[in-house]
Amino acid sequence: MLSRLTPLVLCRRTHLCSSFYGYSKLLGASNSTTLDRFRGISTAQADHHKAKYGGRFMVSMLPGDGIGPEMMGHVKEIFRLGGVPVDFEEVYLDSTVQHIDNVEEAIISIKRNGVAIKGNIETRANNPQFRSRNVILRLELGLYVNVLHCKSQSGIKTRHNNIDIVLIRQNTEGEYSCLEHESVPGVVESMKIVTRKKSEEIARYAFDYAVKHNRKKVTAVHKANIMKLADGLFLNTCIDIAKEYPQIELDNMIIDNCSMQLVSNPHQFDVLLLPNLYGNILNNIACGLVGGPGITSGQNYGKEYAVFETGSRNTGKGIAGKNIANPVAMLNASVDLLHHLGLEKYAKIIGDAVDKTVNIDKIHTPDLGGTANTSDVVENVIQIVKDKTSASYSQAT
């Protein structure tokens, strides 16, 4: 069974047709049907990191479930009023969509444009045939790294102050390889795939990040005392890669202890280097330390594509349409997107507007203990953006 399934996960598909072959097998689709549908798409399109037409960037937008669509609406409005040279190609993909055409459309769009902003897409737990759309996107786009920068906000009261932690998570293997089966009735086997190649990739990314951003220490998180082969491979690979970066201290910590240490003494951490599942858990804990799911953005990178989203991947279905959701995390994701596109002027204007709204004007939604609604936050950000944009225009003329 393992020899039949592992090539799908262990091999990096670079040719578009090969990629869709692996993808269609993951979804249980017909290989010939999928290839025929996309045979006319050149591999050159998959090499475009950032699509730009007439001086404007084209970005794929996946609103997702819950509060995602309304948050995307606010992003579009702020970009429009701020004169940001970005157009959005919207692809509607959420938990209600079962046909693979919609997933394929999203993948094609992101490969064409090179970059996307997305809301979270809920995965239904009651249907074993329904594959996580989030996982499929990460696998097919090769988004092997997830970056979460959790930093305390001066205007938000939390238990711990002055937190500044970066979590770097392996995004495409481990427990989320989507390889599980029922061997006999009542017995399920779920495969955790760990490879040296992908462990090296994520470890090197973490150390490169630490060097570039003047970080001093990387902590590799694992459970190698129990999973001696799988997590042992990850940890030993991190130790080997660390030798190439003598200026960066390497520490390691068992996941259960790290979870406790993160909530009790978070200031000891600088960069956390995490396998997939542990990263998912600690990402949410870290978001909680600095204000909850409505604050922190998440960045996903591969060798060719980038996808930006909220850090905690919370759909917020229970508050959708009530105008009380915190838009800050998605707005921060849009700022990350602008940095990635090299639109630094617009990133600074919008980023500063969000920062002022949260930390100086202290316009907070109920999740932060405030009384403002979503519109109050967005309108304040828009006013600051308009003022900054007008001032910049006046200086230029």
CORBEL-V763184 format. One record per run of one state. SS is the DSSP state (H for helix, E for strand, - for the rest). FROM is the first residue (numbers start at 1). TO is the last residue. If there is no record, write none. Layout:
BEGIN
SS:FROM:TO + SS:FROM:TO
END
This chain:
BEGIN
-:1:1 + H:2:10 + -:11:15 + H:16:27 + -:28:30 + H:31:38 + -:39:42 + H:43:47 + -:48:50 + E:51:53 + -:54:55 + E:56:62 + -:63:67 + H:68:81 + -:82:85 + E:86:90 + -:91:99 + H:100:113 + -:114:114 + E:115:118 + -:119:132 + H:133:141 + -:142:144 + E:145:151 + -:152:163 + E:164:170 + -:171:173 + E:174:174 + -:175:179 + E:180:184 + -:185:186 + E:187:190 + -:191:192 + E:193:193 + -:194:195 + H:196:212 + -:213:216 + E:217:222 + -:223:229 + H:230:242 + -:243:248 + E:249:254 + H:255:264 + -:265:265 + H:266:268 + -:269:270 + E:271:274 + -:275:275 + H:276:289 + -:290:296 + E:297:301 + -:302:305 + E:306:310 + -:311:316 + H:317:319 + -:320:327 + H:328:341 + -:342:343 + H:344:360 + -:361:364 + E:365:365 + H:366:368 + -:369:371 + E:372:372 + -:373:373 + H:374:396 + -:397:397
END
